[in-house]
Every structure is written in structure tokens, then in C-alpha cells.
Amino acid sequence: MSDLRDRDAVLPASVAGSTAERLQRSGRETGERDRLADASRIEIVSDRRRWHAPEFRARVVIASYESRRPIREVAAQYGIHPSLVFRWRREARAKAQAKGGTSFIPVMVAPAPEPPP
């Protein structure tokens, strides 16, 4: 148990807070409270999201269309979440359509003409 005090214990705020409250209500010994106080410290690793350059996004989108592998494998290859690939593909389609690029057009097929008598 003493090694917990030596290393940095990082817990989510909800877990640390609720555990501290339960310990105080239970009236356990002071040593456990001290250990919990160390564990209830919160460390913020990063305060913003990762940003990817437009060139990187384009490379991932192209790879997702050209590759015959599943999206999750392409995403794993580039170290990103699969939902990002789907989002970037959707954004690329929207940009292409806004610039007048190719897109699908609804087509109605007329019935075949009747043969002459």
C-alpha cells in the first residue's frame, strides 16, 4: 500500500470524489484517508484536441477509398479513430459537391414503349 503513495495515482474526478466521500462517511482510519487524498488529485494530460493537417486528412480519405481494407484497419494504420475517417470522407464529399464536382443525380426510368401493332 505504501507504493500507492509514492507513485502518481490519477483518477477521474467523479471516481476520486465519490470514493473520498464514502471513506469519510465510513469513518475509516486516517492512513486510508491520506492515501485517498493522494489519489484524488486530478492531472489534466491535454486541454485541447489533436489537430490534423488538411494534407494528412486528404491522404487518409484517399487511402480509405483506394484500399480494399475495412475503415477500422485504415484508421489503425494512421493512428486515428475510425469515426474520424467517416467524418473526413463526408466532409470531402460535401466540399466536392459544393465546388461542382461529381455527384449522384436521381434518375427516373421511363416505361418501355409498347410495340406497334
ABEGO torsion letter per residue (X at the ends): XAAAAABBBBBBAAAAAAAAAAAAAAGBBAAAAAAAAAAABBBBABABBBBBBAAAAAAAAAAAAABABBAAAAAAAAGBBAAAAAAAAAAAAAAAAAAGBBBBBBBBBBBBBBBBX
